[in-house]
Amino acid sequence: MKETLKSMMLIGIGIGASVAYQKYSKPVMKKMEKFANKTMSKVNNNLEEMM
């Protein structure tokens, strides 16, 4: 009984994670891309100022 409940819980967590990934993957990727672009721009500006 205990192993069955544990298996069901793990299956539920897996299903929840996959649904969340499908729903939120694009917005999260866009935000990460914007953050990376801003960071790279700052680094480039700092390097140009140093030269």
N, C-alpha and C positions, 0 to 999 in steps of 0.2 A: 504494500500500500504506500509506504513512504517513498520507495523508488519511483512508483508511478506518478505521485504528486510532484516529485522533483523533476521528472521527465516532462510532465505537462507544463510546469513552470518555465523550464528552459525553452521549450517550444514556443510558449507565449512570448517570452523575452525576444526570441529570434524573430518571430513574426512582427512584433512591435518595432524592433530595430529596422527591419527591412522596409516596413511601411513608412517609418519616419525618414529613412534614407531616400526613398522614392519621392516623398513629398517635399523634403527640404534640401535636397542635394544641390539643385540649381541656385536657389538664393544664397546658400552658404558659399558655394563656389564663386559666385559673383562678388560677394563681400570680400572673400579672401583674395580674389584677383585685384580688386580695388586697393586693398591694403598693401599688397605686394607692389603694385604700381606706385603708390604714394611713397613707400619706403625706398624703392629703387630711385625715384626722382630725387628724394632728399639726399641719398648717398651720392648720386651723380652731381648734384649741386655742390655738396661739400667738397668733393674731389676737384671740381672745376675751380672753386674758390681757393683751394690750397695751391693749385698750380698757378 
